[in-house]
Structure formats: structure tokens, C-alpha cells
Amino acid sequence: MIYIILAGALGGLIRGILGIAKDLVLKKEPTINWLWFIVTILISALLGAVVASFFSGQGIMAFLGGYSGTDFIEGLIKIKLNKLEKEVPATPVTPKTGTLKGYLK
């Protein structure tokens, strides 16, 4: 079982390293969120174990489950965050009057 969890974590680790490499190449001032990186690896280990349980505990399936599952979940989170950013108005509460300009239509 430990082998399966490690295989899933390895998939997440490789996925995380590729994401960091992409940011380093494409962004002028890249920032690395180390907490997110560690959480990604932990989620990958869990997802890898779940996927491998459907395939008789095969390590390669745990690796692939950890890699692609984390990629899928991260994509869903980014979609949700982008949607939330679009819903928040540009002008929030006005400090002087305390009105809700921008929130009320």
C-alpha cells in the first residue's frame, strides 16, 4: 500500500515540478506557492491510491491517477476562482459613506 501511495505522490511531484518549470519560463516574475505544491503532492498520493484500488493496486495506475487527477482538480479550482473574480465588482464599499456602491444594482 505504501508503494501505491508513493507512486501517486510521485505523479503529483512530477506534475508540480512541470508547473513550476512552466511558470519560470513563461512569467517575468514567477512566484512559487510552496504550500500549494505540498498540498498537490498529498492530494496526488490520495488520488493515486484511489485510482490504483480500481486496477488491482497497480503502481503505474497510481502514478497516472496522481498526475492527471491533480491536474484535473487544479483546473476545476482555477475555473471556480476565475468565475468568482468576474462576479466581484470593481468598486466595493465606499469608506466615507459606508454605502455598497458596486454591489447594489
HUTAKA-V455898 format. One record per pair of residues at least 6 apart in sequence whose C-alpha atoms are under 8 Angstrom apart, sorted by the first residue. I is the first residue (numbers start at 0). J is the second residue. D is the distance in Angstrom with one decimal. If there is no record, write none. Layout:
i & j & d
I & J & D
I & J & D
This chain:
i & j & d
0 & 48 & 7.9
0 & 56 & 7.9
2 & 58 & 7.1
3 & 44 & 8.0
3 & 47 & 6.9
3 & 48 & 5.8
3 & 51 & 7.1
3 & 56 & 6.8
3 & 57 & 7.3
3 & 58 & 5.3
3 & 61 & 5.9
3 & 62 & 7.9
4 & 44 & 4.9
4 & 45 & 6.7
4 & 47 & 6.3
4 & 48 & 5.4
4 & 61 & 7.3
5 & 44 & 6.4
6 & 44 & 7.2
6 & 47 & 7.0
6 & 58 & 5.9
6 & 59 & 7.2
6 & 61 & 5.6
6 & 62 & 4.7
6 & 65 & 7.7
7 & 43 & 5.3
7 & 44 & 4.2
7 & 45 & 7.0
7 & 46 & 6.8
7 & 47 & 4.0
7 & 48 & 6.5
7 & 58 & 7.9
7 & 61 & 4.7
7 & 62 & 4.4
7 & 63 & 7.2
7 & 64 & 6.5
7 & 65 & 4.3
7 & 66 & 7.1
8 & 40 & 5.2
8 & 41 & 6.4
8 & 42 & 7.8
8 & 43 & 5.1
8 & 44 & 4.1
8 & 45 & 7.9
8 & 47 & 7.3
8 & 62 & 7.3
8 & 65 & 6.3
9 & 40 & 7.6
9 & 43 & 7.9
9 & 44 & 7.7
9 & 62 & 6.4
9 & 65 & 7.5
9 & 66 & 8.0
10 & 40 & 8.0
10 & 43 & 6.8
10 & 61 & 7.8
10 & 62 & 4.7
10 & 63 & 6.3
10 & 64 & 7.5
10 & 65 & 4.9
10 & 66 & 4.3
10 & 67 & 8.0
11 & 39 & 6.3
11 & 40 & 4.8
11 & 41 & 7.9
11 & 42 & 7.8
11 & 43 & 4.9
11 & 44 & 7.3
11 & 62 & 7.9
11 & 65 & 5.3
11 & 66 & 4.9
11 & 69 & 6.6
12 & 39 & 7.8
12 & 40 & 5.6
12 & 66 & 8.0
13 & 66 & 7.4
14 & 66 & 5.7
14 & 70 & 7.5
15 & 36 & 6.2
15 & 39 & 7.2
15 & 40 & 7.7
19 & 31 & 7.0
22 & 29 & 5.8
22 & 30 & 7.9
23 & 29 & 5.7
39 & 69 & 6.6
42 & 65 & 7.6
42 & 69 & 6.8
43 & 64 & 7.4
43 & 65 & 4.0
43 & 66 & 6.6
43 & 68 & 7.0
43 & 69 & 5.8
44 & 61 & 7.9
44 & 65 & 6.0
45 & 65 & 7.5
46 & 61 & 7.5
46 & 64 & 6.0
46 & 65 & 5.4
46 & 68 & 6.4
46 & 69 & 7.7
47 & 60 & 7.1
47 & 61 & 3.8
47 & 62 & 6.0
47 & 63 & 7.2
47 & 64 & 4.6
47 & 65 & 4.4
47 & 68 & 7.9
48 & 56 & 7.8
48 & 61 & 5.7
49 & 61 & 7.7
50 & 60 & 6.5
50 & 61 & 5.9
50 & 64 & 5.6
51 & 57 & 5.5
51 & 58 & 6.8
51 & 60 & 5.3
51 & 61 & 4.8
51 & 64 & 7.5
54 & 60 & 7.0
88 & 101 & 5.7
88 & 102 & 6.6
89 & 101 & 7.0
90 & 100 & 6.6
90 & 101 & 5.3
91 & 99 & 6.6
91 & 100 & 6.2
91 & 101 & 5.8
91 & 102 & 6.8
92 & 98 & 5.9
92 & 99 & 4.9
92 & 100 & 6.0
92 & 101 & 7.6
93 & 99 & 6.8
93 & 100 & 6.7
